[in-house]
Amino acid sequence: MDLRRPRALAAVAVLLAAALTGCTGDGGRDGGGEPGAAGLRDPYFPQLGNGGYDVRHYALTLAYEPRTGRLTGTADITARATQALSAFNLDLTGLTVHGATVDGEPAAVHREGAEVTLRPKGDVRHGATFRTVVRYSGTPATITDEEGAREGWLRTADGAVALGEPTGSTAWFPGNHHPSDKATYRVTVTVPEGLEAVSNGEPVNRRTGGGRTTFTWRSAEPMASYLATLAIGRYETRTARTDSGIPVHTAARGNPALLARIPELLEWEAEMFGPYPFSSAGAIVDPGLDAGYALETQNRPFFGTGTFDASTLVHEIAHQWYGNSVSPASWRDMWLNESFATYAEWLYAEDFGDKPVQESFDEAFAEEENWAFPPADPPTAADISGPPVYGRGAMVLHRVRLAVGDKAFFRVLRGWPAAHRHGNASTDDFVRYVEETAGRDLTEVWDTWLYGRGRPAGPGG
């Protein structure tokens, strides 16, 4: 994500906490199953996500009417039980659930706040793969923070854009909405004829009839739910290819010339970060939508009002390796996403603008806002996208580079996303990986730059 200002996410955390519910259950029945936890105890969003199962695939079938703002959906969710389940939860904000089945049998539905509790007819066995189908509809919510940044379902004059970081994906489909539970996706959406509907991954099908057009998109590589997107409107869509053959699907209003640079920038980043981890790339550009930020939605980053420039494009493309392929284990690890993406901007400024990385480091060091808190330990949910996560996070990487040398550092840049490709990783995982790759103890770097509470005396540390 590129914010240009910190996002005040505390209001979202309060909203989720207020939605606290429990699957009270009876301690298991038939097979001795227990209710799955209503939340994964994330340090910043403790009620986000759900325990007891791991989602493998989402098949979302949606219909949207821009005139009324009504969304009608069916979520077909394939998951594996990580315990014997008598009941389990899904995260869903605002929309009405009309019914649900588990493995074809009707399930009891209980709704409280942002939690939907499903009680299947019989227990789901530990280790079993099971299928949940939820029918729902309503007007999806837009969540606006104190700084004016918006997420969830953002209506436009002719459609809508869905943006999910950190909790907005709960506004348009039910699921296990924590970054630690990644899954593949198939999104089928029907809209009035004349509109485009663009999502993640690759286009599978498009058919028109009766004044409506149905689009299907497939994401074959695992994706965290906050990276899922859907853009509906009168976009100009195009497909290009990189020199290595990666399809680049774009949707834009006005088709800015900068879109033509995506293949070039993608190849440049692949030289530094390793093979591109997904089957396609691209962008969604809507200059009329002022969300307050750009977002690294998987395969297809979103750019709204005033955010589509070369440096931000480099930032969001870098996230495809750092944050999308290697996703955070919890929201405390957000700095791992943003530090690498910000450092990519510094590398771009050096290679394309003759501005040495050290100069970018010195500028970041001089900015007071970068020292508000340690990047690996934001004080509240409102701070997980604050300036230290970006600027000081990138400074941590540069201090690692100075400590271990360029050869080892660039091995880290390529090796880290390869080691955790399509998975999740924590700050502790990163610290161990860097020290093992470099073959040395970097306690001084971590203590001073990653966890230190104050600014060092000078850039030299």
Buried (B, 14 or more C-beta within 10 A) or exposed (E): BBBEBBBBBBBBBEBBBEBBBBBEBEEBBEBEBBBBBBBBEBEBBBBBBBBBBBBBBBBBBBBBEBEEEEBBBBBBBBBBBEBBBBBBBBBBBBBEBEEBBBBEEEBEBBEEBBBBBBBBEEBBBBEBBBBBBBBBBBBBBBBBBEBEBBBBBBBBEBBBBBBBBBBBBBBBBBBBBBBBBBBBBBBBBBBBEEBBBBBBBBBEEEEEEEEBBBBBBBBEBBBBBBBBBBBBBEBEBBEBEBEEEBBBBBBBBEBBEBBEBBBEBBBBBBEBBBEBBBBBBBBBBBBEBBBBBBBBBBBBBBBBBEBBBBBBBBBBBBBBBBBBBBBBBBBBBBBBBBBBBBBBBBBBBBEEEEBEBBEBBBEBBEEEBBBBBBBBBBEEBBBBBBBBBBBBBBBBBBBBBBBBEEEBBBBBBBBBBBBBBBBBBBBEBBBEBBBEBBEEEBEEBBEBBBBBEEBBEEBEB
